[in-house]
C-alpha cells in the first residue's frame, strides 16, 4: 500500500496517530504521499514501523507503507520491519 492509499483508507484519528508516533504532522504525510517531499531514512523507517503496527490492528483494512517508497534513494533504505511480518 502506498502512502496515498494509506491516507485515503485511514480515519482521521489513525492519520493523526501515525503522524504523532512518527514525530511529524498529517500535512507532511500528505506532502510525502504527493511526492512533493521525500522522507529521510529515519522518518521512512518510523512510518513503515508505525503503519505496520496500525495495520495489524485493522483486520486487513490497512497495510504497511514500505519506507523505500518514501525516500529519494530506495537502494539505501533498510527496512526495520522483518520480512516475515
C-alpha positions in Angstrom: 0.0 0.0 0.0 1.5 3.4 -0.9 1.2 6.5 1.3 -1.7 7.9 -0.8 -3.8 4.8 -0.5 -3.0 4.5 3.2 -4.1 8.1 3.9 -7.3 7.6 1.9 -8.2 4.4 3.8 -7.2 5.6 7.3 -9.5 7.5 9.5 -8.7 11.0 10.8 -7.7 9.5 14.1 -5.5 6.9 12.5 -3.7 9.5 10.4 -3.1 11.6 13.5 -1.8 8.6 15.4 0.7 7.8 12.7 1.9 11.4 12.5 2.2 11.8 16.2 4.1 8.5 16.7 6.4 9.4 13.8 7.0 12.9 15.2 5.7 14.7 12.2 2.4 16.2 11.1 -0.5 14.9 9.0 0.0 17.7 6.3 3.7 16.5 6.0 2.4 12.9 5.5 0.3 14.3 2.6 3.4 16.0 1.1 5.2 12.7 1.2 2.2 11.0 -0.4 2.1 13.5 -3.2 5.9 13.2 -3.7 6.3 17.0 -3.0 8.8 15.9 -0.4 11.0 12.9 0.2 11.4 11.4 3.7 14.8 10.9 5.3 15.7 7.3 6.1 14.9 7.6 9.9 11.4 9.1 9.2 10.7 6.5 6.5 11.6 3.7 8.9 9.4 5.2 11.6 6.5 5.5 9.1 7.0 1.9 8.0 7.1 0.6 11.5 4.1 2.5 12.8 1.9 1.9 9.7 2.7 -1.8 10.1 1.7 -1.7 13.8 -1.5 0.2 13.0 -2.3 -2.2 10.0 -2.0 -5.2 12.3 -4.9 -3.8 14.4 -7.3 -3.1 11.5 -8.2 -6.6 10.3 -6.7 -6.1 6.8 -8.3 -2.7 6.1 -4.9 -1.0 6.2 -1.5 -2.3 5.2 2.0 -1.0 6.0 3.6 1.7 3.8 7.0 0.5 2.7 9.6 3.0 3.7 11.6 2.6 0.5 8.7 4.2 -1.4 9.2 7.4 0.6 12.9 8.1 0.2 14.8 9.6 -2.7 17.3 6.7 -3.0 15.4 3.5 -2.2 18.5 1.4 -2.7 20.0 2.9 0.5 16.9 2.0 2.6 16.9 -0.9 5.0 13.5 -1.9 6.4 13.0 -2.0 10.2 10.1 -4.5 9.7 11.1 -8.2 9.4 10.3 -9.7 6.0 8.0 -12.4 7.6 5.9 -9.8 9.5 
